[in-house]
């Protein structure tokens, strides 16, 4: 029996086949829309939590420190007839301001442990075992698990290299390491100590 005879012998076969196809198409479309909606919801929730718990507090504190540096520099450079402040204090504040200006958010933001664990799962056990002997610290580096982060880090590395070459006149000296959260904390302590020595009362919140 050829195909044409088969379809014409039972009209319900064609109807059921078309219905099954339509049903399958709608199911697939609904599944895709559900996946997309789920991803968007998870992304929005992740952004909200990350901004409130990490991004905003870190950005606010770094902004306050930079603003405090600017205020201290203006205060120490004031032209009033009062006794001038020691040049060493002004130089120290300017150096702190310079170091704070070089800090990036990626330098001091804590690692997203949940995202790292998720990325490790998707790398597969074989790939993880193959890289395990290279460097254990690499497994906690987001740049090792996310191509976009890696590209961003590579670009930042080039920027640091160019800045270092310009500062050294192309002497080729080693590139300085990036600042860490501990470095920012030390700069904050130095700033507060300077402000206190100048008789300024700061309410840090």
Secondary structure, 3 states (H helix, E strand, C coil): CCHHHHHHHCHHHHHHHHHHHHHHHHHHHHHHHHHHHHHHHHHHHHHHHHHHHHHHHHHHHHHHHHHHHHHHHHHHCCCCCCCCCCHHHHHHHHHHHHHHHCCCHHHHCCCCHHHHHHHHHHHCHHHHHHHHCCCHHHHHCHHHCCHHHHHHHHHHHHHHHHHHHHHHCCCCCCCCCCCCHHHHHHHHHHHHHHHHHCCCCCCCC
